Amino acid sequence: MISLRYEQSQGDHTLFIKNSPNGKLTFLLVYVDDMIVTGDDEIGKLTLKEKLATQFEMKELGKLKYFVGREVAYSKQGRDSMYSISLKKQENYDARPQGYLLSKII
């Protein structure tokens, strides 16, 4: 990931983030043998998927529905961010919420 100019998150070492020169973001989240590629940089997401496919056997599963046993909710109003923060507090996750609106990224 370093060779592709992604930075590893200090809060979650399974999260990699790339800031494009145009200000757009691409995220890669790895969980065991699953990977989630998301962001607001369509070209960045496509490029990342192509690079990963040269190294790993991959299958496109479409829009994310569940992750780590939780249903993923989508909202155009940006409520996803608030939901994920309250879920972390409710479940006592030791994680700091990040300032990304999921509805604009996913």
N, C-alpha and C positions, 0 to 999 in steps of 0.2 A: 504494500500500500504506500510505503514511503516513496518508492520509485515512481508512483503515479501522482505524487505530490498531495497525498491525503495526510491529515494530521490526526493522530490518535487522541481521543478525548481523555482528559485527565480524570473526569468524573466516572467514566465507564470505558474501560479499556477494550471493549468489544465494539465500540462506536468509532467510526472514522469519518472525518469531515473534510470536504474540499470547497474552498472559496474560489469561484471563478473570477477572472479579471473583470467580468461584467457585473459582479456583485451577487451572482446567483450561487446557490448552495447545492451540493450533492452529499448524501449521507449513505454510509454502508454500516449496517448493524449485523453482527454475526452472533448467532446463538446455536451452539453445538454444530449441527450440520445444515442449518438454515441461514440464509442471508436475506436481508431486506435492503433493497436499493430504493431510495426515495430522494426527494428534493425538488426544487423549482427550476433546475437546470436540465431541460429535456435532453440536450446534446450530451451533457455530462453523465446523465444516467445511462444513456445508450452506449456511450464510450466505455463506461465502467463495466456494464454487462458484457460487452464484446471482449474486453480484456480478461475478465474473470472466466469467461467461457473457454478461453485458450488454456487455462490452468486447471479448471474444475469441470466436472460433468454437471450441467445445470439444466433446470426445467423451469420455465416461466409459469407461475401459478396464478397470475392475474392480480386483481386488486386484493390487498390484505384484508382478511376477515377476522382472523384470530391470531394472537401472539401471546406466547407463554400462558396459554389457557384463558386468556381474556379476549372478549369481543372488541374489535376496533370499531369505534363510532366515527362517522364523518359528518362534518358540519361546515357550511359556508360562512357561518357567523364567527368562527374561531373558537367555539366552545370546547373543541377537542383539548386544547391546552389546559383549560380549567379542569376538565374532567380528569386528565392524566395527573394533574397536581393533587386533586382531592383524593384520587385513588391511591396515590403513593402515601399520602398522610394516613388514610384510612387503614391501609394494609401495613403500616409501619415500615415501608421501604426506606432504606437509608440512602436516599438519592436527592440531589439538589435539582429542582426544576430548572429547565433551560428556557430561554426566551424565544422559542420558535413556535409559531402557530402552525399546528399540523395541517389544518385545512388548506393552508396556502402552500404547503410543502408536498403533501402526499397527492 
